[in-house]
Amino acid sequence: MIQVAIGIIIAYLITFFLLPLVIRIAHDNKLYDLPDERKTHNHPVSSLGGIAIFTGLILSMLLVSDFNNYNADLQYFIAGFFIIFILGLIDDIFILKAWKKIFGQLAVTAMLTFKGGLLITNLHGFLGIYALTYVESIYVSFFSIILLINSFNLLDGVDGLAGSIGLVACLLFGTYFLMDNVIPYAVLAFSICGSLLAFLVYNFPPAKIFMGDSGSTLLGLVCSILAIKFVENPAIQANFNNYSAPAIAFGFLLIPLLDVLRVFALRIYQSRSPLAPDRNHLHHLLQNKGLSHTEVTITLLVAEFIFAGITLLLKHANMHLVLAMQFAIYFSSVFVLKQFIPVRRKLRIVREEPVMEEAADAKVYPIYPAKEKISATED
């Protein structure tokens, strides 16, 4: 318990005091994420927050974790964190092509599975499948890790969203690891929680800094490790009946996982590449209804708590029943959002020229003299 408490404090303090320095350096060197037609911010903001998250996590792990023969896999996990962070940092500054990012993620995944032993060896009865062969385990593990890395990367589209969802998921995983005395992974989970708590001070709307790919892919990798260890650890499995541990882990990460699976399926259905950018993510749908960054983040954070709560209430139920409930609630909620929730009217202050060009038929209220007008438009 003391080890975990020290870990979260170290990670929080390092991240909290490093972030203002990162913001200043980014400002001095004009290292900004510039607005475009897909992005939701309207002014340049640095996307180098991952530097502080990574530093807080790594230093906390190095200072607190016990690197003995029983925890030999931790060295490979830390190496994986370093590689995925560097890959994301390069993308934040220079922009990498999608195939290069995927190649780097595959290299990290290969190291963690082959050297770190991060493998899903049993599906616990999902679709009637229990123990996996080694080759099957490799395929399932690769798919799961890559999916989680990219799910958090794609979730990071609204101020405070990825950090908040990641914080809740890691807190839930960490609590179970701590209760069952699985200290190495409790330290990992609570250390990333400490870094995310500090980061959210600067990232919650209006954001002063973004976590960028260096932070979001790191968060996704940490969550994939926690989820797999949660499912594979015998001490954790003893908490649940009917082999429901996979459904519990899925429920903790439901928002990012089902969002990316839904969007990928939609793109493929439309004969487009699953990696082609669009505005079909859940946070985009909420914004299209007129919700602000803060409202989107709070809405999805409440949804994360609801899904986690329902999952835990059903933790002793049959795994297929739990998964069916999760899917039914999620997709029915998305359907209701798209079909029945009306678009809110918003007031926006705009320059006179855009108002005349883009909203000539809108009602214009000249509450500012000459140079600015305010228009009532519907997003």
Secondary structure, DSSP 8 states (H G I E B T S, - for coil): -HHHHHHHHHHHHHHHHHHHHHHHHHHHTT--B---SS---SS-BB--THHHHHHHHHHHHHHH---SGGGTHHHHHHHHHHHHHHHHHHHHHH---HHHHHHHHHHHHHIIIIIT-----EEEEETTEEE--HHHHHHHHHHHHHHHHHHHHHH--STTHHHHHHHHHHHHHHHHHHHTT-HHHHHHHHHHHHHHHHHHHHHSSS-SB--HHHHHHHHHHHHHHHHHHHHH-HHHHTT-STT-HHHHHHHHTHHHHHHHHHHHHHHHHTTS-TTS--S-SHHHHHHHTT--HHHHHHHHHHHHHHHHHHHHHTTTS-HHHHHHHHHHHHHHHHHHHHHHS---EEEEEEEHHHHHHH-TTS-EE--SSSSEEEEEEE-
